[in-house]
Amino acid sequence: MKNLITPLIAVLTLVGCATPLDEVQVQTSKANIEKINNYKTICVFDYNPNIEYTILKSYRSGRNLFGSVGSVMPKFLNYSNRLDGNTIINFEGGQRFGFWPWRLVRPVVYGTSVDWPAKSNESCKELGGRVYALENHRKVLDITDQI
């Protein structure tokens, strides 16, 4: 059993601790544009853009067990929606190490929810952000490529 623990820890260390925003996988759908326009959209930047905004709250979200960062995104984006935020800045997501064995590696995302008064999906994409549509409280669609 001891022979398996050391390679396991080495592999988990090599997996990486941070995931760039453009590598986060969420459900994508080829839904038509008219249907997407009815959804609430949230713009996500992995940096601090040069725009005028009002900071609402800095927060994090995660799962207690293993999984991908994409599985945490619906919870993360819906919390920003409840705060009446339409943009998230300084997004960072990745696998974090925990103390307890069942929390050895778990997905955690961080960010700051802000209110950007001049937000539009096109301007978000032009500034290098990603646009997510909140279909319901359990499903998030990445619609950046459809804009």
C-alpha positions as a Python dict, from the first residue, in 0.01 Angstrom:
ca = {
    (1, 'M'): (0, 0, 0),
    (2, 'K'): (287, 239, 79),
    (3, 'N'): (427, 175, -268),
    (4, 'L'): (108, 321, -423),
    (5, 'I'): (87, 638, -215),
    (6, 'T'): (411, 799, -333),
    (7, 'P'): (338, 763, -708),
    (8, 'L'): (-19, 881, -650),
    (9, 'I'): (100, 1198, -479),
    (10, 'A'): (357, 1255, -755),
    (11, 'V'): (94, 1220, -1028),
    (12, 'L'): (-147, 1453, -851),
    (13, 'T'): (128, 1710, -810),
    (14, 'L'): (208, 1697, -1182),
    (15, 'V'): (-157, 1738, -1282),
    (16, 'G'): (-139, 2110, -1213),
    (17, 'C'): (-298, 2348, -973),
    (18, 'A'): (-446, 2612, -1202),
    (19, 'T'): (-664, 2602, -1511),
    (20, 'P'): (-671, 2896, -1755),
    (21, 'L'): (-1015, 3034, -1836),
    (22, 'D'): (-1009, 2924, -2200),
    (23, 'E'): (-946, 2562, -2097),
    (24, 'V'): (-1248, 2540, -1865),
    (25, 'Q'): (-1493, 2295, -2017),
    (26, 'V'): (-1863, 2357, -1968),
    (27, 'Q'): (-2155, 2227, -2160),
    (28, 'T'): (-2181, 2380, -2504),
    (29, 'S'): (-2486, 2370, -2718),
    (30, 'K'): (-2556, 2467, -3075),
    (31, 'A'): (-2875, 2639, -2968),
    (32, 'N'): (-3010, 2905, -3196),
    (33, 'I'): (-2924, 3268, -3127),
    (34, 'E'): (-3287, 3370, -3059),
    (35, 'K'): (-3310, 3118, -2777),
    (36, 'I'): (-2976, 3229, -2629),
    (37, 'N'): (-3078, 3596, -2634),
    (38, 'N'): (-3352, 3513, -2381),
    (39, 'Y'): (-3100, 3385, -2126),
    (40, 'K'): (-2915, 3591, -1868),
    (41, 'T'): (-2548, 3617, -1967),
    (42, 'I'): (-2242, 3668, -1752),
    (43, 'C'): (-1905, 3786, -1879),
    (44, 'V'): (-1595, 3625, -1722),
    (45, 'F'): (-1244, 3771, -1736),
    (46, 'D'): (-936, 3596, -1601),
    (47, 'Y'): (-770, 3934, -1547),
    (48, 'N'): (-870, 4282, -1432),
    (49, 'P'): (-994, 4463, -1747),
    (50, 'N'): (-969, 4839, -1792),
    (51, 'I'): (-1343, 4913, -1762),
    (52, 'E'): (-1562, 5103, -1518),
    (53, 'Y'): (-1740, 4873, -1275),
    (54, 'T'): (-1867, 4844, -920),
    (55, 'I'): (-1725, 4564, -706),
    (56, 'L'): (-1997, 4355, -539),
    (57, 'K'): (-1813, 4068, -370),
    (58, 'S'): (-1505, 3851, -399),
    (59, 'Y'): (-1585, 3484, -342),
    (60, 'R'): (-1493, 3124, -418),
    (61, 'S'): (-1684, 2810, -490),
    (62, 'G'): (-1585, 2445, -495),
    (63, 'R'): (-1680, 2083, -459),
    (64, 'N'): (-1600, 1864, -163),
    (65, 'L'): (-1491, 1573, -380),
    (66, 'F'): (-1297, 1525, -701),
    (67, 'G'): (-1425, 1660, -1032),
    (68, 'S'): (-1358, 1916, -1300),
    (69, 'V'): (-1369, 2292, -1277),
    (70, 'G'): (-1655, 2289, -1527),
    (71, 'S'): (-1872, 2107, -1273),
    (72, 'V'): (-1835, 2400, -1031),
    (73, 'M'): (-1910, 2675, -1287),
    (74, 'P'): (-2294, 2662, -1261),
    (75, 'K'): (-2280, 2714, -884),
    (76, 'F'): (-2017, 2988, -922),
    (77, 'L'): (-2201, 3183, -1194),
    (78, 'N'): (-2542, 3150, -1029),
    (79, 'Y'): (-2403, 3300, -709),
    (80, 'S'): (-2283, 3602, -907),
    (81, 'N'): (-2628, 3626, -1061),
    (82, 'R'): (-2787, 3629, -713),
    (83, 'L'): (-2555, 3917, -620),
    (84, 'D'): (-2689, 4106, -927),
    (85, 'G'): (-2347, 4092, -1088),
    (86, 'N'): (-2318, 4069, -1465),
    (87, 'T'): (-1939, 4026, -1487),
    (88, 'I'): (-1672, 3828, -1303),
    (89, 'I'): (-1314, 3954, -1298),
    (90, 'N'): (-991, 3789, -1181),
    (91, 'F'): (-1132, 3442, -1240),
    (92, 'E'): (-906, 3157, -1136),
    (93, 'G'): (-997, 2791, -1128),
    (94, 'G'): (-810, 2475, -1061),
    (95, 'Q'): (-753, 2169, -853),
    (96, 'R'): (-670, 2234, -488),
    (97, 'F'): (-521, 1998, -235),
    (98, 'G'): (-702, 1931, 92),
    (99, 'F'): (-592, 1782, 420),
    (100, 'W'): (-842, 1497, 446),
    (101, 'P'): (-805, 1195, 214),
    (102, 'W'): (-1149, 1240, 56),
    (103, 'R'): (-1061, 1603, -18),
    (104, 'L'): (-716, 1525, -155),
    (105, 'V'): (-780, 1699, -488),
    (106, 'R'): (-1094, 1902, -548),
    (107, 'P'): (-1199, 2174, -794),
    (108, 'V'): (-1215, 2530, -661),
    (109, 'V'): (-1282, 2855, -852),
    (110, 'Y'): (-1219, 3211, -736),
    (111, 'G'): (-1336, 3544, -870),
    (112, 'T'): (-1482, 3886, -800),
    (113, 'S'): (-1840, 3961, -896),
    (114, 'V'): (-1884, 4312, -1036),
    (115, 'D'): (-2157, 4522, -1193),
    (116, 'W'): (-2045, 4652, -1534),
    (117, 'P'): (-2310, 4905, -1646),
    (118, 'A'): (-2198, 4914, -2012),
    (119, 'K'): (-2183, 4535, -2050),
    (120, 'S'): (-2269, 4378, -2382),
    (121, 'N'): (-2179, 4033, -2505),
    (122, 'E'): (-1988, 4175, -2802),
    (123, 'S'): (-1777, 4409, -2589),
    (124, 'C'): (-1700, 4124, -2350),
    (125, 'K'): (-1569, 3911, -2635),
    (126, 'E'): (-1368, 4201, -2782),
    (127, 'L'): (-1193, 4258, -2448),
    (128, 'G'): (-1092, 3891, -2427),
    (129, 'G'): (-1361, 3764, -2191),
    (130, 'R'): (-1584, 3459, -2215),
    (131, 'V'): (-1963, 3481, -2226),
    (132, 'Y'): (-2172, 3224, -2039),
    (133, 'A'): (-2550, 3188, -2062),
    (134, 'L'): (-2740, 3075, -1753),
    (135, 'E'): (-3006, 2842, -1889),
    (136, 'N'): (-3130, 2735, -1548),
    (137, 'H'): (-2976, 2683, -1207),
    (138, 'R'): (-2801, 2365, -1319),
    (139, 'K'): (-2689, 2433, -1674),
    (140, 'V'): (-2440, 2688, -1803),
    (141, 'L'): (-2363, 2731, -2172),
    (142, 'D'): (-2042, 2879, -2311),
    (143, 'I'): (-2169, 3097, -2598),
    (144, 'T'): (-1854, 3296, -2672),
    (145, 'D'): (-1805, 3137, -3014),
    (146, 'Q'): (-2168, 3197, -3115),
    (147, 'I'): (-2153, 3575, -3074),
}
